[in-house]
Amino acid sequence: MDIWRALKHFKPHENWGNSKKINGMLLLLLDEITEQVKSYSLCNYNKNSPCIIHCAYETSGHSPNSQHYKGNAADFHFSNIPPFKTYETIIKVLKDTQTENFVGLGVYPDWINPGFHLDARGEKARWSRINDVYKSINDGLNKL
């Protein structure tokens, strides 16, 4: 089955790079996160909160051994919802899907629109990046 047909919120033409190389588990997680954020947004803001994909599969421009190079990662943000609420929703979905110990999650408060990195690396990793320095995820959350 083509994974793209199972998704409610994403299409292959978005900013995925090569959409055929994107990890299916990553897509399903992002789709569920988007569903949860959309529900929150509609209740509290009466607006859609689309997930804006910054990048996913790429062949350069990231740290060595980047999950982006394997199609396992996406960088994204949501519009019309506070970033900390997005973080809470991501954590809830990871717990609900029992994937929290198998993904990497980065918080990037310094982007033009504060955003996130999510990857399907097979193990748990958490971090933030502030002023181009990698720090603990708590440092990034405090800056949100």
Secondary structure as a PSIPRED ss2 file (coil, helix, strand):
# PSIPRED VFORMAT (PSIPRED V4.0)

   1 M C   1.000  0.000  0.000
   2 D C   1.000  0.000  0.000
   3 I H   0.000  1.000  0.000
   4 W H   0.000  1.000  0.000
   5 R H   0.000  1.000  0.000
   6 A H   0.000  1.000  0.000
   7 L C   1.000  0.000  0.000
   8 K C   1.000  0.000  0.000
   9 H C   1.000  0.000  0.000
  10 F C   1.000  0.000  0.000
  11 K C   1.000  0.000  0.000
  12 P C   1.000  0.000  0.000
  13 H C   1.000  0.000  0.000
  14 E C   1.000  0.000  0.000
  15 N C   1.000  0.000  0.000
  16 W C   1.000  0.000  0.000
  17 G C   1.000  0.000  0.000
  18 N C   1.000  0.000  0.000
  19 S H   0.000  1.000  0.000
  20 K H   0.000  1.000  0.000
  21 K H   0.000  1.000  0.000
  22 I C   1.000  0.000  0.000
  23 N C   1.000  0.000  0.000
  24 G H   0.000  1.000  0.000
  25 M H   0.000  1.000  0.000
  26 L H   0.000  1.000  0.000
  27 L H   0.000  1.000  0.000
  28 L H   0.000  1.000  0.000
  29 L H   0.000  1.000  0.000
  30 L H   0.000  1.000  0.000
  31 D H   0.000  1.000  0.000
  32 E H   0.000  1.000  0.000
  33 I H   0.000  1.000  0.000
  34 T H   0.000  1.000  0.000
  35 E H   0.000  1.000  0.000
  36 Q H   0.000  1.000  0.000
  37 V H   0.000  1.000  0.000
  38 K H   0.000  1.000  0.000
  39 S H   0.000  1.000  0.000
  40 Y H   0.000  1.000  0.000
  41 S H   0.000  1.000  0.000
  42 L H   0.000  1.000  0.000
  43 C H   0.000  1.000  0.000
  44 N H   0.000  1.000  0.000
  45 Y C   1.000  0.000  0.000
  46 N C   1.000  0.000  0.000
  47 K C   1.000  0.000  0.000
  48 N C   1.000  0.000  0.000
  49 S C   1.000  0.000  0.000
  50 P C   1.000  0.000  0.000
  51 C E   0.000  0.000  1.000
  52 I E   0.000  0.000  1.000
  53 I E   0.000  0.000  1.000
  54 H E   0.000  0.000  1.000
  55 C E   0.000  0.000  1.000
  56 A C   1.000  0.000  0.000
  57 Y C   1.000  0.000  0.000
  58 E C   1.000  0.000  0.000
  59 T C   1.000  0.000  0.000
  60 S C   1.000  0.000  0.000
  61 G C   1.000  0.000  0.000
  62 H C   1.000  0.000  0.000
  63 S C   1.000  0.000  0.000
  64 P C   1.000  0.000  0.000
  65 N C   1.000  0.000  0.000
  66 S C   1.000  0.000  0.000
  67 Q H   0.000  1.000  0.000
  68 H H   0.000  1.000  0.000
  69 Y H   0.000  1.000  0.000
  70 K H   0.000  1.000  0.000
  71 G C   1.000  0.000  0.000
  72 N C   1.000  0.000  0.000
  73 A E   0.000  0.000  1.000
  74 A E   0.000  0.000  1.000
  75 D E   0.000  0.000  1.000
  76 F E   0.000  0.000  1.000
  77 H E   0.000  0.000  1.000
  78 F E   0.000  0.000  1.000
  79 S C   1.000  0.000  0.000
  80 N C   1.000  0.000  0.000
  81 I C   1.000  0.000  0.000
  82 P C   1.000  0.000  0.000
  83 P H   0.000  1.000  0.000
  84 F H   0.000  1.000  0.000
  85 K H   0.000  1.000  0.000
  86 T H   0.000  1.000  0.000
  87 Y H   0.000  1.000  0.000
  88 E H   0.000  1.000  0.000
  89 T H   0.000  1.000  0.000
  90 I H   0.000  1.000  0.000
  91 I H   0.000  1.000  0.000
  92 K H   0.000  1.000  0.000
  93 V H   0.000  1.000  0.000
  94 L H   0.000  1.000  0.000
  95 K H   0.000  1.000  0.000
  96 D H   0.000  1.000  0.000
  97 T C   1.000  0.000  0.000
  98 Q C   1.000  0.000  0.000
  99 T C   1.000  0.000  0.000
 100 E C   1.000  0.000  0.000
 101 N C   1.000  0.000  0.000
 102 F C   1.000  0.000  0.000
 103 V C   1.000  0.000  0.000
 104 G E   0.000  0.000  1.000
 105 L E   0.000  0.000  1.000
 106 G E   0.000  0.000  1.000
 107 V E   0.000  0.000  1.000
 108 Y E   0.000  0.000  1.000
 109 P C   1.000  0.000  0.000
 110 D C   1.000  0.000  0.000
 111 W C   1.000  0.000  0.000
 112 I C   1.000  0.000  0.000
 113 N C   1.000  0.000  0.000
 114 P C   1.000  0.000  0.000
 115 G E   0.000  0.000  1.000
 116 F E   0.000  0.000  1.000
 117 H E   0.000  0.000  1.000
 118 L E   0.000  0.000  1.000
 119 D E   0.000  0.000  1.000
 120 A C   1.000  0.000  0.000
 121 R C   1.000  0.000  0.000
 122 G C   1.000  0.000  0.000
 123 E C   1.000  0.000  0.000
 124 K C   1.000  0.000  0.000
 125 A E   0.000  0.000  1.000
 126 R E   0.000  0.000  1.000
 127 W E   0.000  0.000  1.000
 128 S E   0.000  0.000  1.000
 129 R E   0.000  0.000  1.000
 130 I E   0.000  0.000  1.000
 131 N C   1.000  0.000  0.000
 132 D C   1.000  0.000  0.000
 133 V E   0.000  0.000  1.000
 134 Y E   0.000  0.000  1.000
 135 K E   0.000  0.000  1.000
 136 S C   1.000  0.000  0.000
 137 I H   0.000  1.000  0.000
 138 N H   0.000  1.000  0.000
 139 D H   0.000  1.000  0.000
 140 G H   0.000  1.000  0.000
 141 L H   0.000  1.000  0.000
 142 N H   0.000  1.000  0.000
 143 K H   0.000  1.000  0.000
 144 L C   1.000  0.000  0.000
